[in-house]
Every structure is written in structure tokens, then in C-alpha cells.
Amino acid sequence: MTMENSSFISPLIRDLRPYQPGEQPLDAGVLKLNTNENPYPPSPRVIDSICDEANRNLALYPDPESEMLCATIASFYGVRHSQVFVGNGSDEILAHAFSAFFRHGHARLLVPDITYGFYKVYCQLFGIPPLPVAVDDALRLDPAKFAEQAQAEGDIAGIVIANPNAPTGEGLSLDAIRYLLAINPDRVVLVDEAYVDFGGHSAISLVAQHPNLLIVQTLSKSRALAGLRVGFAIGQESLINALKGVKNSFNSYPLGRLAQQGAIAAFEDLTYFEQTRKAVIATREHLAQQLAGLGFDVLPSCTNFLFVRHPDHDAAQLAGQLRAAKILVRHFPQERIAQFLRISVGTDLQTARLLNVLAGVLGRTAARRESRPAPPAAGRHCTQATQSTK
């Protein structure tokens, strides 16, 4: 995106380099493995709840504080209601957090050099100088390097990490999170757990002992609600109140009625959540094995995607060849990871299609899919749910 050098536009916005989200194609025949969406539909309870709410209350403003949803999240994770904040997707919550916690004059914010691209954008948007901390040669976060940078700086604005990390898929242990909290007791440590339900270790259990810890999660991935835009944060009350202050100075109604009710229903259907989560993990492990058999280097993943490279094939060219076959994956031209592709985990059928195309491109034979229990059944359509009587 380019902006003219106009007197109407502030210098900050003229120089801003916005985050580039994954492509959303209009062609229904394209297999989207580029944006880490859940390959399964939401719980049927979600559809029923949304349609019921739409029929009854859509003319009314939503609860600005999403009290029922906050109570549901608090109960699910065993925290207090006052320790929960919700927003319009985790990206909005991250933006509020950057504004609320990391603007400390010229103090720099510690972030991994290979991580979610929005962190750098938020730093630029809010005037926060970032201090990238290099991941190691295996693209793993090293907490000791954060300690070295914090000591060298003397005063830092805080620490932000994704755990599991994106786009690499690596997960950190709780001991590593404790270490980051210990080296940075006077500033906030924000842990973005967007993918934690696929095999990571959540740090929510550490919130009670650490007033500087903020956990951010999303319902877009493991609960298949990317289209509703629901995220939440868990932290001690002082941090939550600061987020509320920013939110109410920006948008008092970030979550509509449908989003609130759909999110509540998603948390209430634990059986469906576990079924789909485990299905994604099982397919991920199969996909990793098969890609390795095709000659790819596959990084260990605690997410619903894999980060891979092929030693004999250029990543950008591979992405182009997949696109020609109507399969989208994510390629990042960033230094150090330009030869990697990020591949979202799809259904078993989608995975078979990907592997067959890759095998053809590479001139190899894809292995057959071993027999496994059938994946979850598709959820009901809203038009069907609307017709039911309640």
C-alpha cells in the first residue's frame, strides 16, 4: 500500500508499513492453506446460538463489557471474572496492549526477530522502538538472549512473544516463561497464545503469581471462529482495567451480540472442541511425516501449521507452482526464512490433495493416508438453525 505525500496525512501514517494478511481468494475452488484457519466448522451449538440471538435481539446494542462471555471464559480457565478482557479478535487486544503497556519514552520493546509480523507494525503505529532478539540457527527462541538484551539496555519497555511462535510453530515451556517474567519484573510480559490449543503450554496458570503477565488468546483457530473476530486476554486486574480504559476510549462496543453468544457456545461445547483439536493435531503429525518423506525439512510444531523448506527447491517457486494448482500456502520473503513455506493443516482430504500436487512437482510418490476415525461432521447451516423452534 502506498500513500501520497499529502498535507492531509500525518507523517506517521505516511511512513507506516501495514501488516499484510494472508490472501483471501474469491475462487471457491482454491484450497486455502495460507491463513491457519480451522479446517472444520464451528460447533453446531455455535450456529444455533448465533441464529437464536439474531432472531431475538439484533436490534439491540450488545453488552459493552461482554460480561456473560467474560464469566464463561473465567469459569473455563479457573480465573476471576475481573481477570478477563475480550475484544474484536486478538489483534485488537494486542493493539490495546501495545498502547497501554509499552509506551515508556525511548525504552525499547523486546520481540523475537522472527515472529508474528503485526508486532513490528504496532511498534511503528504507537511510536514504540522495537529491539529484535535473534532466534537461533534452528529458528528457536532463546530466553537467555532476552536476558542479555534486557541487561544491556538497562530499561526496556517490556517483552512480547508468541507461544507457540509464528510462523515457526515452536512452543516454549512454562519454565522459559517464568524466566522471562523474572528478568523483567517491572514491565509487562505479553504472551500471545493464538495457537496454544494445538500442543503448546499455556501460561494462564502463572497469572496469579505474576502481576506483569498478560496472556492473549483467540477463538479464530482452535474454535473455528475466525469469521466472528473474538479474542480475549487474561491477567491480573490492574492490567485488565488498563485494557478496558483503552477500549472505552476507542470503541465501547467491540463485540456484537452474535460474536458474544457464538463465543459462549463455543466454550460450552467442550466435546466438539476436543474432537476437532485432536483431529487437527493428528493430521499435522501425518502431514509432517509425509513432507519429510518428500525431502522437506520440517520444523517441530505445536500449532495448526507447519514451517518447512526443501533443500533442492526455491520456496517462492514452490509456492507459485502450488498456486498454479489452486493451492495457497504462505511464503515470507523476510531474511532468514525466505526459503520456508508455512502450510496450514487442512482436513485429511485437503492434505492428500496437497501431498499429491507436491509429489508431482517434486517428481516423487506421495504415501497413502492410513486409516483413521472419520473427522467431525459438518455443522448446521444458519438457515437450517433459524427454522427450528425454541
C-alpha positions as CSV (number, residue, x, y, z in Angstrom):
1,M,0.0,0.0,0.0
2,T,1.4,3.4,-1.0
3,M,0.3,6.8,0.3
4,E,0.8,10.1,-1.4
5,N,2.9,12.7,0.3
6,S,-0.2,14.8,1.2
7,S,-0.6,17.5,3.8
8,F,-3.8,15.7,4.7
9,I,-1.9,12.6,6.1
10,S,0.2,12.6,9.2
11,P,3.9,11.7,8.8
12,L,3.4,8.7,11.0
13,I,0.8,7.2,8.7
14,R,2.7,8.1,5.5
15,D,5.6,6.1,6.7
16,L,3.6,3.2,8.1
17,R,4.1,-0.2,6.6
18,P,0.8,-2.1,7.4
19,Y,0.7,-5.8,8.1
20,Q,-0.1,-7.9,5.1
21,P,-2.7,-10.6,5.9
22,G,-2.8,-13.8,4.0
23,E,-4.6,-13.8,0.7
24,Q,-8.4,-14.4,0.7
25,P,-9.2,-15.7,-2.8
26,L,-12.7,-15.3,-4.3
27,D,-12.4,-18.6,-6.2
28,A,-14.2,-21.3,-4.2
29,G,-12.1,-24.0,-5.9
30,V,-8.9,-22.7,-4.3
31,L,-7.5,-24.7,-1.3
32,K,-6.6,-22.2,1.3
33,L,-3.7,-23.4,3.4
34,N,-2.2,-19.9,3.9
35,T,-4.1,-18.3,6.8
36,N,-4.2,-21.0,9.6
37,E,-8.0,-21.2,9.7
38,N,-9.5,-24.3,11.2
39,P,-10.5,-26.8,8.5
40,Y,-13.6,-27.8,10.5
41,P,-16.7,-25.8,11.0
42,P,-17.7,-24.4,14.4
43,S,-19.7,-26.4,16.9
44,P,-23.3,-26.8,15.9
45,R,-24.2,-25.2,19.2
46,V,-22.4,-22.0,17.9
47,I,-24.6,-21.9,14.9
48,D,-27.8,-22.4,16.9
49,S,-26.8,-19.8,19.4
50,I,-26.0,-17.2,16.8
51,C,-29.2,-17.7,14.9
52,D,-31.3,-17.6,18.0
53,E,-29.6,-14.3,19.0
54,A,-30.1,-12.9,15.6
55,N,-33.8,-13.7,15.6
56,R,-34.4,-12.2,19.0
57,N,-32.0,-9.3,19.8
58,L,-30.2,-8.0,16.8
59,A,-31.9,-4.6,17.0
60,L,-30.3,-4.0,20.4
61,Y,-26.8,-2.8,21.3
62,P,-24.6,-5.5,22.7
63,D,-23.3,-5.6,26.3
64,P,-20.2,-3.2,26.0
65,E,-18.3,-5.3,28.6
66,S,-19.3,-8.7,27.3
67,E,-20.0,-9.8,30.9
68,M,-21.5,-13.2,30.2
69,L,-18.7,-14.1,27.8
70,C,-16.1,-12.9,30.4
71,A,-17.7,-15.0,33.0
72,T,-17.7,-18.1,30.7
73,I,-14.0,-17.6,29.9
74,A,-13.2,-17.1,33.6
75,S,-15.0,-20.3,34.6
76,F,-13.4,-22.3,31.7
77,Y,-9.8,-21.3,32.8
78,G,-10.3,-21.1,36.5
79,V,-9.6,-17.4,36.9
80,R,-11.6,-14.5,38.3
81,H,-14.1,-12.6,36.2
82,S,-12.1,-9.4,36.8
83,Q,-9.0,-11.0,35.2
84,V,-10.6,-11.4,31.8
85,F,-10.9,-8.9,28.9
86,V,-12.4,-9.6,25.5
87,G,-12.1,-7.8,22.2
88,N,-12.6,-7.8,18.5
89,G,-10.1,-10.5,17.7
90,S,-6.8,-10.9,19.4
91,D,-5.2,-8.4,17.1
92,E,-7.4,-5.6,18.6
93,I,-6.4,-6.7,22.1
94,L,-2.7,-6.7,21.1
95,A,-3.1,-3.2,19.8
96,H,-4.7,-2.1,23.0
97,A,-1.9,-3.8,25.0
98,F,0.8,-2.1,23.0
99,S,-0.8,1.3,23.7
100,A,-1.4,0.6,27.3
101,F,1.8,-1.1,28.4
102,F,4.8,-0.5,26.1
103,R,4.9,3.3,25.6
104,H,7.7,4.1,28.0
105,G,9.5,7.0,26.4
106,H,12.6,5.8,24.5
107,A,12.6,2.3,26.2
108,R,12.7,-0.4,23.6
109,L,10.4,-3.4,23.4
110,L,12.0,-6.9,23.2
111,V,10.5,-9.0,20.4
112,P,11.9,-12.0,18.5
113,D,13.3,-11.1,15.1
114,I,11.3,-14.0,13.6
115,T,7.7,-13.8,14.9
116,Y,4.2,-12.5,14.1
117,G,4.6,-9.5,11.8
118,F,1.9,-7.4,13.5
119,Y,4.2,-6.7,16.5
120,K,6.5,-4.6,14.3
121,V,3.6,-2.7,12.8
122,Y,2.2,-1.9,16.3
123,C,5.6,-0.6,17.4
124,Q,5.6,1.7,14.4
125,L,2.0,2.8,14.9
126,F,2.4,3.6,18.6
127,G,5.9,5.0,18.4
128,I,7.5,2.2,20.4
129,P,11.1,1.4,19.4
130,P,11.5,-2.3,18.9
131,L,14.6,-4.3,19.9
132,P,14.6,-7.5,17.9
133,V,16.1,-10.5,19.7
134,A,17.6,-13.0,17.3
135,V,16.2,-16.6,17.2
136,D,18.9,-19.2,17.0
137,D,20.0,-21.0,13.8
138,A,17.2,-23.5,14.3
139,L,14.7,-20.6,14.5
140,R,14.1,-21.2,18.2
141,L,13.6,-18.5,20.8
142,D,16.4,-18.4,23.4
143,P,15.2,-16.8,26.7
144,A,18.9,-16.2,27.7
145,K,19.2,-13.8,24.7
146,F,16.3,-11.8,26.1
147,A,18.1,-11.6,29.4
148,E,21.3,-10.4,27.7
149,Q,19.4,-7.7,25.8
150,A,17.5,-6.6,28.9
151,Q,20.6,-6.3,30.9
152,A,22.4,-4.4,28.1
153,E,19.5,-2.0,27.8
154,G,19.0,-1.3,31.5
155,D,15.4,-0.2,30.9
156,I,13.2,-1.9,28.5
157,A,9.5,-1.3,27.5
158,G,8.6,-4.9,28.0
159,I,8.7,-8.3,26.3
160,V,6.3,-9.7,23.6
161,I,6.4,-13.3,22.4
162,A,4.1,-15.6,20.6
163,N,4.0,-19.0,22.3
164,P,3.8,-21.2,20.2
165,N,5.7,-18.9,17.9
166,A,4.6,-17.9,14.4
167,P,5.5,-18.6,11.7
168,T,7.9,-21.3,13.1
169,G,5.5,-23.3,15.3
170,E,7.9,-23.7,18.2
171,G,6.5,-23.9,21.7
172,L,8.2,-22.7,24.9
173,S,8.0,-24.4,28.3
174,L,6.4,-22.8,31.3
175,D,9.9,-22.6,32.9
176,A,11.0,-20.4,29.9
177,I,8.0,-18.1,30.5
178,R,8.9,-17.9,34.2
179,Y,12.4,-16.9,33.3
180,L,11.2,-14.1,31.1
181,L,9.0,-12.9,33.9
182,A,11.9,-12.9,36.3
183,I,14.2,-10.9,34.1
184,N,11.6,-8.3,33.5
185,P,9.7,-7.8,36.8
186,D,8.9,-4.1,36.3
187,R,7.4,-4.3,32.8
188,V,4.7,-6.3,31.1
189,V,5.5,-9.7,29.5
190,L,2.8,-10.4,26.9
191,V,2.4,-14.0,25.7
192,D,0.4,-14.3,22.6
193,E,-1.1,-17.8,22.7
194,A,-3.1,-17.9,19.5
195,Y,-2.1,-21.5,18.7
196,V,-1.6,-22.9,22.2
197,D,-4.5,-25.4,22.0
198,F,-2.7,-27.4,19.3
199,G,0.0,-28.6,21.7
200,G,1.6,-25.7,23.5
201,H,1.8,-25.0,27.2
202,S,-0.5,-22.1,28.3
203,A,0.9,-19.7,30.9
204,I,-2.5,-18.9,32.3
205,S,-1.6,-20.8,35.5
206,L,1.2,-18.3,36.1
207,V,-1.1,-15.2,36.2
208,A,-1.9,-15.4,39.9
209,Q,1.8,-15.2,40.9
210,H,2.9,-12.6,38.3
211,P,1.2,-9.2,38.1
212,N,3.3,-8.3,34.9
213,L,2.0,-11.3,32.9
214,L,-0.7,-10.8,30.2
215,I,-2.0,-13.8,28.1
216,V,-3.7,-13.1,24.8
217,Q,-5.7,-15.8,23.0
218,T,-8.1,-16.0,20.1
219,L,-11.2,-18.1,19.1
220,S,-10.2,-17.9,15.5
221,K,-8.0,-21.0,15.4
222,S,-8.9,-23.9,17.7
223,R,-12.6,-22.9,18.0
224,A,-13.1,-22.2,14.3
225,L,-14.5,-18.7,14.8
226,A,-12.2,-16.6,12.6
227,G,-15.2,-15.1,10.9
228,L,-16.6,-13.8,14.3
229,R,-13.5,-12.0,15.4
230,V,-13.3,-12.8,19.1
231,G,-10.2,-12.6,21.3
232,F,-9.5,-12.4,25.0
233,A,-6.8,-11.5,27.5
234,I,-6.2,-12.9,31.0
235,G,-4.1,-11.0,33.5
236,Q,-4.3,-9.5,36.9
237,E,-6.9,-6.9,37.5
238,S,-4.7,-3.8,37.1
239,L,-3.7,-4.9,33.6
240,I,-7.3,-5.8,32.6
241,N,-8.5,-2.4,33.9
242,A,-5.9,-0.7,31.7
243,L,-7.1,-2.5,28.7
244,K,-10.7,-1.5,29.5
245,G,-9.6,2.1,29.7
246,V,-8.1,2.0,26.2
247,K,-11.0,0.1,24.8
248,N,-13.6,2.5,26.2
249,S,-11.6,5.4,24.8
250,F,-11.6,3.8,21.4
251,N,-14.8,1.6,20.9
252,S,-17.2,0.8,23.6
253,Y,-18.9,-2.0,21.6
254,P,-16.1,-4.1,20.1
255,L,-18.1,-7.3,20.1
256,G,-21.5,-7.6,18.6
257,R,-24.3,-9.8,20.1
258,L,-23.7,-12.6,17.6
259,A,-20.0,-12.8,18.4
260,Q,-20.6,-12.8,22.2
261,Q,-23.2,-15.6,22.0
262,G,-21.3,-17.6,19.5
263,A,-18.2,-17.5,21.6
264,I,-20.1,-18.5,24.7
265,A,-21.5,-21.6,22.9
266,A,-18.0,-22.5,21.6
267,F,-16.6,-22.6,25.2
268,E,-19.6,-24.6,26.4
269,D,-19.2,-27.4,23.8
270,L,-16.0,-28.9,25.2
271,T,-16.6,-32.3,23.5
272,Y,-16.6,-30.8,20.0
273,F,-13.6,-28.6,20.8
274,E,-11.6,-31.6,21.9
275,Q,-12.7,-33.7,18.9
276,T,-11.7,-31.1,16.3
277,R,-8.5,-30.1,18.1
278,K,-7.3,-33.7,18.2
279,A,-8.2,-34.2,14.6
280,V,-6.0,-31.2,13.5
281,I,-3.1,-32.4,15.6
282,A,-3.3,-36.0,14.1
283,T,-3.4,-34.6,10.6
284,R,-0.5,-32.3,11.4
285,E,1.7,-35.2,12.5
286,H,0.8,-37.2,9.4
287,L,1.5,-34.2,7.1
288,A,4.9,-33.6,8.8
289,Q,5.8,-37.3,8.3
290,Q,4.8,-37.2,4.6
291,L,6.5,-33.9,3.9
292,A,9.7,-35.3,5.4
293,G,9.4,-38.3,3.1
294,L,9.2,-35.9,0.2
295,G,12.5,-34.4,1.3
296,F,11.3,-31.4,3.2
297,D,13.0,-30.1,6.4
298,V,10.1,-29.8,8.8
299,L,10.3,-27.8,12.0
300,P,8.6,-29.2,15.1
301,S,5.2,-27.6,15.5
302,C,2.8,-27.1,18.4
303,T,0.3,-25.3,16.1
304,N,-2.1,-25.9,13.3
305,F,0.5,-25.3,10.6
306,L,4.0,-26.5,9.6
307,F,7.0,-24.4,8.7
308,V,9.0,-26.3,6.0
309,R,11.7,-25.9,3.4
310,H,13.1,-28.1,0.7
311,P,16.9,-28.1,0.2
312,D,16.6,-28.6,-3.6
313,H,13.7,-26.2,-4.4
314,D,13.2,-22.5,-4.0
315,A,10.3,-21.7,-1.6
316,A,8.9,-18.9,-3.7
317,Q,8.9,-21.1,-6.8
318,L,7.2,-23.9,-4.9
319,A,4.5,-21.5,-3.7
320,G,4.0,-20.4,-7.3
321,Q,3.7,-24.0,-8.5
322,L,1.2,-24.8,-5.8
323,R,-0.8,-21.6,-6.7
324,A,-0.9,-22.8,-10.3
325,A,-2.6,-25.9,-8.9
326,K,-5.0,-23.8,-6.9
327,I,-3.4,-24.4,-3.5
328,L,-2.3,-21.4,-1.5
329,V,0.4,-21.6,1.2
330,R,2.2,-18.7,2.9
331,H,5.7,-17.5,1.8
332,F,7.5,-14.8,3.7
333,P,10.3,-13.1,1.8
334,Q,11.9,-12.0,5.1
335,E,15.6,-12.6,5.5
336,R,16.4,-15.9,7.3
337,I,13.1,-17.5,6.4
338,A,12.8,-16.8,2.7
339,Q,13.3,-20.5,1.8
340,F,10.5,-21.6,4.1
341,L,6.8,-22.2,3.5
342,R,4.1,-22.0,6.1
343,I,1.4,-24.6,5.4
344,S,-1.8,-24.7,7.4
345,V,-3.2,-28.0,8.4
346,G,-6.3,-28.9,6.5
347,T,-8.6,-31.9,6.5
348,D,-7.4,-35.4,5.5
349,L,-8.7,-34.9,2.0
350,Q,-7.1,-31.5,1.7
351,T,-3.9,-32.9,3.0
352,A,-4.0,-35.7,0.4
353,R,-4.6,-33.1,-2.4
354,L,-1.6,-31.0,-1.2
355,L,0.7,-34.1,-1.0
356,N,-0.3,-35.3,-4.4
357,V,0.5,-32.0,-6.0
358,L,3.8,-31.6,-4.2
359,A,4.7,-35.2,-5.2
360,G,4.1,-34.3,-8.8
361,V,6.1,-31.1,-8.6
362,L,9.0,-32.9,-6.9
363,G,8.7,-36.0,-9.1
364,R,8.1,-38.3,-6.2
365,T,5.3,-40.5,-5.0
366,A,3.1,-39.4,-2.1
367,A,2.3,-42.1,0.5
368,R,-1.2,-43.2,1.1
369,R,-3.2,-42.0,4.1
370,E,-3.5,-44.6,6.8
371,S,-7.0,-45.3,8.0
372,R,-8.2,-43.2,10.9
373,P,-11.6,-42.4,12.5
374,A,-13.7,-40.1,10.4
375,P,-13.3,-36.3,11.0
376,P,-16.1,-34.3,12.7
377,A,-19.3,-33.9,10.8
378,A,-20.1,-30.5,9.3
379,G,-22.0,-28.1,11.4
380,R,-25.6,-27.0,10.6
381,H,-26.2,-24.0,8.3
382,C,-27.6,-20.9,9.8
383,T,-30.7,-21.1,7.6
384,Q,-31.5,-24.5,9.0
385,A,-31.0,-23.5,12.6
386,T,-33.2,-20.4,12.1
387,Q,-36.1,-22.7,11.1
388,S,-36.1,-24.6,14.3
389,T,-38.4,-23.5,17.1
390,K,-37.0,-22.7,20.5
